[in-house]
Amino acid sequence: MSDDDTARRAHELDATIRVGKKGVESVADELDRQLGDAELVKVKFLRSARGGTDTETLADELAAAAGAELYRTRGNTAVFSR
C-alpha cells in the first residue's frame, strides 16, 4: 500500500480511543488490542490529558507504552500502526 493510500485511510478514520486525565498508561493496552485487529488506529488526546504538554509528546509516550509505531499527529489526534 502506498503512503498516499495510507495517508488517505488515516485521515478517514474515526478516533476509537480517547486519552483523558488518566493519561496514556490507561489506554495503552486498548491501543495494543485494537492494533491486533486493525492496521491503523486513531487516538484523540482530550484537553484534560494534554495539560502542559503537546500531542506529539503524549503520542510518543503512548506509542512506547503500547509497543506501537506513531504514524502521524495532526491537531489533537494521532494515528498509530504496528
MIKE-287629 format. One record per residue: x, y, z of N, C-alpha, C in turn; residue in three letters. Coordinates in steps of 0.1 Angstrom, whole numbers, plus 2048, in hexadecimal, padded with zeros to 3 digits. Example, Ala and Ser with C-alpha at 12.3 -4.5 7.8 and 13.67 -1.06 7.14 Angstrom:
   nu   nv   nw  cau  cav  caw   cu   cv   cw  res
  884  7C7  84E  87B  7D3  84E  884  7DF  84E  Ala
  880  7EA  847  889  7F5  847  881  800  84F  Ser
REM end
This chain:
   nu   nv   nw  cau  cav  caw   cu   cv   cw  res
  808  7F4  800  800  800  800  809  80C  800  Met
  806  816  7F8  80E  822  7F6  80C  82B  802  Ser
  815  834  804  814  83E  80F  808  847  80D  Asp
  804  84A  801  7F8  852  7FE  7EC  84B  802  Asp
  7EB  83E  7FF  7E0  836  804  7DF  835  813  Asp
  7EA  833  819  7EA  833  828  7E6  840  82E  Thr
  7EB  84B  828  7E7  859  82D  7D8  85B  82B  Ala
  7D3  857  820  7C4  858  81E  7BC  850  828  Arg
  7C0  844  82A  7B9  83B  834  7BA  841  842  Arg
  7C6  846  845  7C8  84C  853  7BF  858  855  Ala
  7BE  860  84A  7B5  86C  84B  7A6  868  84D  His
  7A2  85E  846  794  85A  847  790  852  854  Glu
  79A  84E  85B  797  847  868  790  84F  872  Leu
  787  849  87A  781  84F  886  78A  84B  891  Asp
  78C  854  89B  793  851  8A7  78B  847  8AF  Ala
  792  83C  8B2  78B  831  8BA  790  831  8C8  Thr
  79A  839  8CB  7A0  83A  8D9  7A1  848  8DD  Ile
  79D  84C  8E9  79F  859  8EE  7A7  859  8FA  Arg
  7B1  862  8FB  7BA  862  906  7B6  86F  90E  Val
  7B2  86C  91B  7AE  877  924  7B7  879  930  Gly
  7B2  87D  93B  7BA  881  946  7C1  875  94C  Lys
  7BD  868  949  7C5  85D  94F  7D2  85A  947  Lys
  7D3  861  93C  7E0  860  934  7E1  854  92B  Gly
  7ED  853  925  7EF  849  91A  7F0  83B  920  Val
  7F5  839  92C  7F6  82C  931  7E9  825  932  Glu
  7DE  82D  934  7D1  827  936  7CB  821  929  Ser
  7D1  825  91D  7CB  821  911  7D5  818  908  Val
  7E1  817  90E  7EC  810  906  7E8  801  902  Ala
  7E2  7FA  90C  7DD  7EC  909  7D2  7EC  8FE  Asp
  7C9  7F6  8FF  7BF  7F7  8F5  7C4  7FA  8E7  Glu
  7CE  802  8E6  7D4  805  8D9  7DB  7F9  8D4  Leu
  7E2  7F2  8DC  7E9  7E5  8D8  7DE  7DB  8D3  Asp
  7D3  7DA  8DA  7C9  7D1  8D6  7C3  7D5  8C8  Arg
  7C0  7E1  8C7  7BA  7E6  8BA  7C3  7E4  8AE  Gln
  7D0  7E6  8B1  7DA  7E4  8A6  7DB  7D6  8A2  Leu
  7D7  7CD  8AA  7D6  7BF  8A7  7CB  7BC  89C  Gly
  7C1  7C5  89C  7B6  7C3  893  7B6  7CC  887  Asp
  7BD  7D7  888  7BD  7E1  87D  7CB  7E6  87A  Ala
  7CE  7EA  86E  7DB  7EF  86A  7DE  7FC  870  Glu
  7D4  805  871  7D6  813  876  7CB  815  881  Leu
  7CF  81D  88B  7C6  821  896  7C8  82F  899  Val
  7BD  837  899  7BD  845  89C  7B9  848  8AA  Lys
  7C1  850  8B1  7BF  853  8BF  7BE  863  8C0  Val
  7B4  867  8C8  7B2  875  8CB  7B7  878  8D9  Lys
  7BF  882  8DA  7C4  887  8E7  7BC  892  8EC  Phe
  7B4  890  8F7  7AB  89A  8FC  7B3  8A5  904  Leu
  7AD  8B0  905  7B4  8BC  90C  7B9  8B7  91A  Arg
  7B1  8AF  921  7B5  8AB  92E  7C1  8A2  92E  Ser
  7C4  89C  923  7D1  894  922  7DD  89C  91F  Ala
  7DA  8A6  917  7E6  8AE  912  7EC  8B7  91D  Arg
  7E4  8BD  925  7EA  8C5  930  7F4  8CF  92B  Gly
  801  8CD  92F  80B  8D6  92B  814  8D1  920  Gly
  810  8C6  91A  818  8C0  90F  811  8C0  902  Thr
  817  8BB  8F8  811  8BB  8EA  80D  8AD  8E6  Asp
  805  8AD  8DB  800  8A0  8D6  80C  897  8D2  Thr
  816  89C  8CB  821  894  8C6  828  88D  8D2  Glu
  82A  894  8DD  831  88E  8E8  828  883  8EE  Thr
  81B  885  8F0  812  87B  8F5  812  86F  8EC  Leu
  811  872  8DF  810  867  8D5  81D  85E  8D5  Ala
  829  864  8D7  835  85D  8D8  835  854  8E5  Asp
  830  859  8F0  82F  852  8FC  825  846  8FA  Glu
  81A  848  8F4  810  83E  8F1  816  833  8E8  Leu
  81D  837  8DE  823  82D  8D5  82C  824  8DC  Ala
  835  82A  8E5  83E  822  8ED  837  819  8F6  Ala
  82D  81D  8FD  825  815  907  81E  80A  900  Ala
  819  80C  8F4  811  801  8ED  81A  7F9  8E3  Ala
  826  7FC  8E1  82E  7F5  8D8  82A  7F7  8CA  Gly
  825  804  8C7  820  807  8BA  829  811  8B3  Ala
  826  814  8A6  82E  81E  89F  824  82A  89D  Glu
  82A  836  89F  822  842  89D  823  845  88E  Leu
  818  845  887  817  848  879  818  857  876  Tyr
  80F  85E  87D  80F  86D  87C  805  873  886  Arg
  808  880  889  7FF  887  892  7FA  893  889  Thr
  7EE  897  88D  7E8  8A3  887  7DE  8A8  891  Arg
  7E0  8B5  894  7D7  8BB  89E  7D8  8B3  8AC  Gly
  7CD  8AF  8B1  7CC  8A8  8BD  7CA  899  8BB  Asn
  7CD  894  8AF  7CC  886  8AC  7DA  880  8A8  Thr
  7DB  873  8A9  7E6  86C  8A4  7E2  85E  89E  Ala
  7E9  85A  894  7E6  84D  88E  7F2  844  891  Val
  7EF  837  895  7F9  82D  898  7F8  821  88F  Phe
  803  81A  88E  803  80E  886  80D  804  88D  Ser
  80F  7F9  888  819  7EF  88D  826  7F0  886  Arg
REM end
